Amino acid sequence: VPLKLPLAEMYVPLSARPGLPLGETWERKRLQLAGRELDEKALIGTRTGEPQPLLALLTDEKRKGLVILGDPGAGKTTFLLYLVVQLAQGQELGLGAERLPILLPLAAYAAALAEADVSLDDFLPCYYRDQSVRLDLRPLFEAALQSGQAVVLLDGLDEVRLTQRRQQVVDQVEDFITWHRGRGNKFVITSRIVGYRDAPLAVEGLTECTLVDFGDEEVRQFAERWCAALERAALGETEVAEWEAERECAEFLATVNRNPGVRRLAANPLLLTILALMKRQGVTLPEQRAELYSAYVDTLLRTWNLARSLAPGYQREMKVEEVAETVRVLAPLALWMHETNPGVGLAPRGDMERQLVAHYRGRGASLEEADTVAALGLVHV
C-alpha cells in the first residue's frame, strides 16, 4: 500500500548545502558523517554554504542545474521522481514555464556504453523504447531540448561501478550538458559522494550541493503526511480517518523522539520510512540500536532495491532463506570493511575478493568453488 500512495501527498521538501564536504553528508547544525559528528580537522578546506531548499537551488536562474550528493536513502532519487510527477502534470515549480522531464538511470547508460560508443542524445529514446514505450520519443526530446524546455534528470552516477566507465559516462554527460545548456534547459545529476570524487563533473553553471539530514520539522511533516495518506487509503476521506491519522502520528513521533539513537537514525528519509513501516505493521520499535539496525538490514535486503530501482533487474522480493544467506556472507565482509576503512564505504576489489574467498573456504568450499562464488558475489555486492 505505501508504494501506491500519491508521491505529491507524501513528499517532504529536501534542503542542501551548496558545496562538497569531505564526509558523506551535512547535518543542519553539526557537520556529520552518516549520523556521526565529523572531526573538526576534517572540515579544513571544504566548500560549504548555508542549507537552502533544494527546489530553490534548482530554480535559481543563475544555475544551469545541480549535482545532488548525499547518503543512500537521503532522498536523491525520490526528488527526481517528484520533479517528474509534478512537471508531467503541468506544474511549473518556479522554472518559469512548463517543462518536459526526461529521467534516466545512468547505470543503464553505462551498460550501453560498454557495448558501443553511443551519445546520450541517441541513447535517451532507445532507453525508453527498451522500457516498452511504444512511441518514438526522439522528436519529442529533440524539440524540448532545442526549445530549452527540458529538465534532464540523470540518476545514480555512483551506481556506475567501474571508475573508468564512470569517467566515460561523465565525459558524455559533460558534452551533453555543454551542448544543450545555452538554450535554457535544466540538468540534475545525483550521486553518492564516495562515487563522485573519483570522477566529478566539471561543467560551467552546474552547482554541487549536498543534502542535509531531516530536522525535527521535516520528521514531523513526514509523520503527518504518511499517517494521513495511509488512513485515507484505508478509510477514505472520513472523520474517522482524520482522527486515526492524528493518533498514529502522535504515537509515532513519541516513539521516535523517546530514544536519541532512534531519532538520529530518523534523520535519514529512507530509515525514517522504514521506522514508519515497522510501526504501521505493529512492530515494537527496538530500544537498542543494534536490534533496530538488524530490522533495517532485513527490510533493506528484502525490499529496497525492488522498490527504488529505476532500471529493470530486480523482479521480486528476496525470500527469507536468501536474506539469511546474504547476511551470513555480507556481515563478515561489512565488519572487515568497517575495521580496515571506517566511514568511507569503499574497498579495493582484489581485497574484497580475497575476503570472500576466505569466507567460503571457511565454510568448506574448495579453492576453485570459493573463487567462482566470490567472483559472482562481487557482481551483486
Salt bridges, closest charged atoms under 4 A:
GLU9 OE1 - ARG232 NH2 2.83
GLU24 OE1 - ARG192 NE 3.63
GLU27 OE2 - ARG30 NH2 3.86
GLU37 OE2 - ARG30 NE 2.91
ASP60 OD2 - ARG63 NH1 2.82
ASP121 OD1 - HIS180 NE2 2.87
ASP122 OD1 - ARG138 NH1 3.21
ASP130 OD1 - ARG129 NE 3.67
GLU142 OE2 - ARG138 NH1 3.92
GLU159 OE2 - ARG308 NH1 3.34
ASP198 OD2 - ARG166 NH1 3.77
GLU208 OE1 - ARG47 NH2 2.92
ASP216 OD1 - ARG263 NH2 2.92
GLU217 OE2 - ARG220 NH2 2.30
GLU218 OE2 - ARG28 NH2 2.58
GLU224 OE2 - ARG220 NH1 2.56
GLU231 OE2 - ARG280 NH1 2.58
GLU237 OE2 - ARG232 NE 3.79
GLU244 OE1 - ARG247 NH2 2.55
GLU248 OE2 - ARG247 NH2 3.39
GLU248 OE1 - LYS279 NZ 3.46
GLU251 OE2 - ARG247 NH1 2.98
GLU251 OE1 - LYS279 NZ 3.12
ASP298 OD2 - ARG302 NE 2.90
GLU317 OE2 - ARG302 NH1 3.21
GLU322 OE2 - ARG316 NH2 2.78
GLU325 OE1 - ARG328 NH2 3.06
GLU325 OE2 - ARG363 NH1 3.04
ASP351 OD1 - ARG354 NH2 2.29
